[in-house]
Amino acid sequence: MDTTTHHDLSALFSQLGLPDSPAEIQQFIQRHRPLPQSLNLSEAPFWNASQVAFLREQWHADDGDWVVQIDQLNAALREHPATSDLEQVDCAATPGHPSCS
């Protein structure tokens, strides 16, 4: 029998004391990304002390009820922008642009 508790990202945001609607979660992610790869999620400057403690405790817990959602949030905060959001550069018109090397 599976005794694992299944949470979603909205429940994680609620647990962290953050607004938890899909739109508010998306706004949070857009506002705080991208996090540098060298920075642990729990070390991000936008968390308060209790949020840091929760993230660290859950990440290192043996049963880790929240690990999947924390990992999802971590990945979302580090994702690259969608291709459609990237600057389109015409290398013929701007040969000195860094994307044109």
One Martini backbone bead per residue (centre of mass of N, CA, C, O) as a GRO file, in nm:
protein
  101
    1MET     BB    1   0.096   0.037   0.023
    2ASP     BB    2   0.055   0.373  -0.036
    3THR     BB    3   0.183   0.638   0.200
    4THR     BB    4   0.219   0.869   0.023
    5THR     BB    5   0.215   1.202  -0.003
    6HIS     BB    6   0.027   1.410  -0.228
    7HIS     BB    7   0.142   1.698  -0.380
    8ASP     BB    8   0.129   2.025  -0.489
    9LEU     BB    9   0.236   2.335  -0.569
   10SER     BB   10   0.012   2.481  -0.418
   11ALA     BB   11   0.066   2.344  -0.144
   12LEU     BB   12   0.351   2.450  -0.112
   13PHE     BB   13   0.283   2.750  -0.108
   14SER     BB   14   0.100   2.731   0.134
   15GLN     BB   15   0.316   2.616   0.330
   16LEU     BB   16   0.499   2.887   0.275
   17GLY     BB   17   0.292   3.140   0.271
   18LEU     BB   18   0.187   3.161  -0.025
   19PRO     BB   19   0.056   3.230  -0.297
   20ASP     BB   20  -0.153   2.953  -0.478
   21SER     BB   21  -0.215   3.029  -0.747
   22PRO     BB   22  -0.127   2.984  -1.064
   23ALA     BB   23  -0.065   3.287  -1.120
   24GLU     BB   24   0.110   3.337  -0.862
   25ILE     BB   25   0.322   3.125  -0.922
   26GLN     BB   26   0.414   3.239  -1.193
   27GLN     BB   27   0.501   3.514  -1.081
   28PHE     BB   28   0.715   3.412  -0.889
   29ILE     BB   29   0.892   3.274  -1.099
   30GLN     BB   30   0.940   3.522  -1.283
   31ARG     BB   31   1.064   3.707  -1.053
   32HIS     BB   32   1.306   3.472  -0.958
   33ARG     BB   33   1.417   3.428  -1.236
   34PRO     BB   34   1.716   3.307  -1.252
   35LEU     BB   35   1.887   3.081  -1.085
   36PRO     BB   36   2.175   2.999  -0.991
   37GLN     BB   37   2.339   2.698  -0.999
   38SER     BB   38   2.519   2.769  -0.729
   39LEU     BB   39   2.232   2.794  -0.588
   40ASN     BB   40   2.050   2.709  -0.346
   41LEU     BB   41   1.727   2.727  -0.291
   42SER     BB   42   1.751   2.794   0.029
   43GLU     BB   43   1.953   3.057  -0.052
   44ALA     BB   44   1.756   3.237  -0.142
   45PRO     BB   45   1.669   3.579  -0.080
   46PHE     BB   46   1.331   3.539  -0.068
   47TRP     BB   47   1.346   3.394   0.195
   48ASN     BB   48   1.255   3.305   0.495
   49ALA     BB   49   1.340   3.136   0.774
   50SER     BB   50   1.101   2.927   0.767
   51GLN     BB   51   1.134   2.847   0.470
   52VAL     BB   52   1.420   2.742   0.489
   53ALA     BB   53   1.366   2.525   0.702
   54PHE     BB   54   1.160   2.365   0.540
   55LEU     BB   55   1.327   2.300   0.288
   56ARG     BB   56   1.557   2.154   0.434
   57GLU     BB   57   1.397   1.943   0.590
   58GLN     BB   58   1.252   1.813   0.342
   59TRP     BB   59   1.503   1.746   0.166
   60HIS     BB   60   1.638   1.561   0.420
   61ALA     BB   61   1.415   1.374   0.446
   62ASP     BB   62   1.325   1.049   0.431
   63ASP     BB   63   1.018   1.091   0.335
   64GLY     BB   64   0.969   1.350   0.164
   65ASP     BB   65   0.675   1.484   0.089
   66TRP     BB   66   0.810   1.758  -0.075
   67VAL     BB   67   1.035   1.696  -0.290
   68VAL     BB   68   0.895   1.712  -0.564
   69GLN     BB   69   0.799   2.009  -0.540
   70ILE     BB   70   1.074   2.135  -0.484
   71ASP     BB   71   1.198   2.038  -0.750
   72GLN     BB   72   1.001   2.185  -0.936
   73LEU     BB   73   1.068   2.468  -0.837
   74ASN     BB   74   1.366   2.461  -0.894
   75ALA     BB   75   1.339   2.418  -1.201
   76ALA     BB   76   1.162   2.668  -1.265
   77LEU     BB   77   1.386   2.877  -1.154
   78ARG     BB   78   1.606   2.756  -1.392
   79GLU     BB   79   1.484   2.801  -1.645
   80HIS     BB   80   1.463   2.860  -1.958
   81PRO     BB   81   1.352   3.029  -2.194
   82ALA     BB   82   1.159   3.041  -2.433
   83THR     BB   83   1.214   3.070  -2.758
   84SER     BB   84   0.993   3.299  -2.800
   85ASP     BB   85   1.152   3.489  -2.571
   86LEU     BB   86   1.381   3.531  -2.746
   87GLU     BB   87   1.604   3.702  -2.900
   88GLN     BB   88   1.605   3.828  -3.222
   89VAL     BB   89   1.880   3.787  -3.452
   90ASP     BB   90   2.037   3.964  -3.715
   91CYS     BB   91   2.350   3.890  -3.827
   92ALA     BB   92   2.365   4.066  -4.083
   93ALA     BB   93   2.291   4.338  -3.919
   94THR     BB   94   2.456   4.216  -3.636
   95PRO     BB   95   2.773   4.095  -3.624
   96GLY     BB   96   2.856   4.185  -3.307
   97HIS     BB   97   2.681   3.999  -3.177
   98PRO     BB   98   2.705   3.744  -2.947
   99SER     BB   99   2.512   3.544  -3.122
  100CYS     BB  100   2.721   3.573  -3.394
  101SER     BB  101   2.993   3.387  -3.329
   0.00000   0.00000   0.00000
